[in-house]
Amino acid sequence: MASRLHRGLMTSLVVAGGFFALFGPTSPVAVGQSLATRQARPDRENQKQRERPAHLEQIVVVFKTHFDIGYTDLARNVVNRYRTTMIDKALAVCEATRKLPPEHRFVWTVPGWPMAQILWPRQTPERRKRIVRAIYDGRLVWHALAGTTHTESLDLEDLVRGLGFSSRLARSLDVPLPRDAKMTDVPSHCWILPTVLKRAGVDFLHLGCNSASASPDVPMLFW
């Protein structure tokens, strides 16, 4: 979710599929538990949220990229495409929609690690200039997570260090730190993930389950 789209989140629905969590002041979670493997039991609060009438005021459409590396092709080939043809096509769409009203312009959201790879030291000067201009124009954005990972296989240090790709990139370009995160097509996640993200200043998390996993028994959008 693009960090420029956080105003009015409590009355907005981001159309991207999956589940959306808005983090409040605290996020009580248990280390080692999983959203998909734990037996889902609806509680009274969830039931109340389901019965409560929705007051939808705004729909936000987000163009985001699910990042897999080494799954559909060799990792080096995937990275090369991100650095060349993919970013060129994204910039072309940005340019094609430049004259539209601001709320209708194309904005591409990617994880932090791919964006860092797109801006690698050997990027061509001309392409780098176009990329940086698109970033400052709010047309290329990245969320807080590095990419798609199996968080249950990571230590706390791995989870924290993984946020460094996005934060270092933001600081190097003097833009605000991402306040959003996205993770789809992963069977399950450890319950410490929301706490780590909240402590890092992330307010919004988009999760999506793949077809082989049971969906967590939570509302589509919840606080």
N, C-alpha and C positions, 0 to 999 in steps of 0.2 A: 504494500500500500504506500503510495507516494506520501512523503512527509509533508507535502504542501496541502494535503487534503484532510487535516485533522480537526479543522474547526467544525463544531456542531456534530461530533461523532455520536453523541447520545441520541440524536434524532436522524441519523443517516444510516443507510445500509449500503455497504460496498458490494457491488455485484461481481463476484469472482469465484463463487462456489466454496463449500466448506463451512467451517465454523469460525466465529469471530468473537474474541474475548477482549473486553475493555477492562484494563487493570485499574482497580481502585487503590486507595491508600495502602491496603495490605492484601496479600495474596497467599492465604494459608494453604500450603501444599505439603505432601509427605514425600520424602526422598525415597526413591526405589519403586514407587508405584507407577502404574502405567494407565493411560487413558483407555487403551484398547483391551488390555488383558484383564483389568479389574471388572468384576461383574457390575454392570450398570444397574443402579437402583434409583428410580426417580424419588426425590424427596418432595416435601410439601412446597418448598420454595419454587422448585422447578415447575410443579403443577400449577402454582399460582401464576407464574410467568406465562405458561401456555394459555391459561384462561384469560389473562389480561388483554384487553383490546389493544392492537398495535396503533401507534400514532406516527406513521411514517411521513416525514416531511421532505426528505431529500434522498435521491438515489445517486450514488457515485460509481461510475464505471471505471475500473482500473485495468490498464494494460500491463500485465506482469509476465515474467518469464520464469517457468519452472526449470531449475538448473540441475541437470544430470551430467556427470562427466565420466567418461569411460564406459557408459552403458550402451549408447547407440553407436559409438565409434571410438577409436583410440583417443585417449585424453588429449594428446597433442593436437589432433585434428579438430576436436571440439573447441579447444582454446584458440586455435588459429582462426576458426570461423568467427568466434566472438570478437576477436581483434580486427577483423577485416570485413567480410561480407555482411555479418549480422549487424554490426554497428553502422555500416554504410547504409543498409536498408532502413534501420531505425532513424538515422539522420535524414534520409530522404522523405520518410513519412512526416517527421517533424517539420521539414521545410514545406511539404505539400499542404500542411494544415496551419501554417504560420499565420495566414490571413483570416482564419476563423476566429470567432469570439474566444477569449481566453479559456472559458469553461468547456469548449469543444475541441481544443487543440490536443494533439497526440502527446502523451507523456509516457515514457517507457520506464518501468520499474524493474530493477534486477537486484540480485543479492550483492553483497559487498565484495566478495572475492572475484566474481566475474568482472565487475566494474573496475577493480584494481588491475586485472589482467588486460582489460581493454586499454587502460592508460599506462601500459607497461613502458619501461624506459626506451625501448626500441620502436615505439609507435612513430609513424611518420609525422613530421611537424605539421603538415597541412591537416591531416585527420585529427591530430591532437587538438589543434586550434578549434576545429569545428565541434569536437566533443566537449571541450571546456566551455565554449560559448553556449552550447545546449544545456549544460549543467547549470550555469548561471542564469539561464533563461527559464529554469524549472522544467525543462523538457526531458532530461535524463536524471533519474533519481535512483537511489539504492536504499534498501531497508537494512535493518540492523544485523541480520544474520548473514553468515558467510556463504551459505548455500544449503542444499538439502543434506541433512545428516541424520543418522540414527542416534538420537540423543541418549538412549539407554546404554549405548556402548561407550559413552564419553565420561570422563571424570569432570568434576566441577571446574578444574583448571582448564580443561579443553573447552568447556562451554563458555567460560569467561574470555579466554584468549581468542576464541572464534569471533567475538564481537569486535576485535581489534582491527580487522580489515576495513570495516565500514567506518569506524570512528577515526582511524588514521587518515583515511581518504578524505573524510569530511573536514578534519582539521587542516590537512595540507592545502585544501582549496578554500578554506575559511567559509564553509557553509554550515548550517545547523546540523547537529547530530541527528541521526534518524530516530524517530519516536515510534516506529512501526516495525513489525517483523512478519515474515511469511514462511510457512513450512508445509508443503503438501506432498502427497504420495509417499508417506512414510507410515509403516504399520502402527507405531505407537510412540509415545514420548514419555520421558520421566516427568514426574510432577514438580520437580525443582525448576523446570524451565521457566514457568511464569514468574517465579520469584527472582531468578537471575535476571530476566529481562526487565522486570519492574525496577530492580535495584540499579539497572543500567540506564534508566530513564525512558524505557519503552512502555507505551501506554496501550498499544493495539497489537493483537496477534491474530493472524489468519492461519487456521489449521484445516487441512483437507485429508481425508482418509482415502486410501486406495480401495479398490473393489474387493480385495481379499480380507479386509479388516472390518470388524464391527464398529459402527459409528458410536462415539461416546454419547451418553444420554444427557445431553445439555441442550439448551435453547440455541437456535441458529445464531442469535446475537445476544450476548449476556455480559453483565458487569461482574 
